[in-house]
Amino acid sequence: QLQLVESGGGLVQPGGSLRLSCAASGFTLNYYAIGWFRQAPGKEREGVSCISSDGGSLNYAASVKGRFTISRENAKNTVYLQMNSLKPEDTAVYYCASIMYYSSSYMNQPNLWDHWGQGTQVTVSS
């Protein structure tokens, strides 16, 4: 059974950091691009960052560029999202998703992604 599981969310003060993990089971991540998406209450799901299967292509939403870093460790079947300088507007449920045939434009098209995790809550508040 193909499964993605996010972890690492929580409550953090503005300016703080969190590292999210997306672990795959039932399949090998090596052949898939992975995207991180988020959805705040009352808002549409939006792309945050994506990484190609070989890690050579990284993409970030303008709102997180310079603060978030995506990386992957294929040997551990895991993708990470390091989030620094967190702001209250980063508060959302964060999801990871996989796709085999990837283009950077797909970050803005969540409907194209194949498999999704259950999400992890990130709350930035003082």
Secondary structure as GFF3:
##gff-version 3
##sequence-region A 1 126
A	DSSP	beta_strand	3	7	.	.	.	ID=ss1
A	DSSP	beta_strand	10	12	.	.	.	ID=ss2
A	DSSP	beta_strand	18	25	.	.	.	ID=ss3
A	DSSP	three_ten_helix	29	31	.	.	.	ID=ss4
A	DSSP	beta_strand	33	39	.	.	.	ID=ss5
A	DSSP	beta_strand	46	51	.	.	.	ID=ss6
A	DSSP	beta_strand	58	60	.	.	.	ID=ss7
A	DSSP	beta_strand	68	73	.	.	.	ID=ss8
A	DSSP	three_ten_helix	74	76	.	.	.	ID=ss9
A	DSSP	beta_strand	78	83	.	.	.	ID=ss10
A	DSSP	three_ten_helix	88	90	.	.	.	ID=ss11
A	DSSP	beta_strand	92	99	.	.	.	ID=ss12
A	DSSP	three_ten_helix	104	108	.	.	.	ID=ss13
A	DSSP	three_ten_helix	110	112	.	.	.	ID=ss14
A	DSSP	beta_strand	115	116	.	.	.	ID=ss15
A	DSSP	beta_strand	120	124	.	.	.	ID=ss16
###
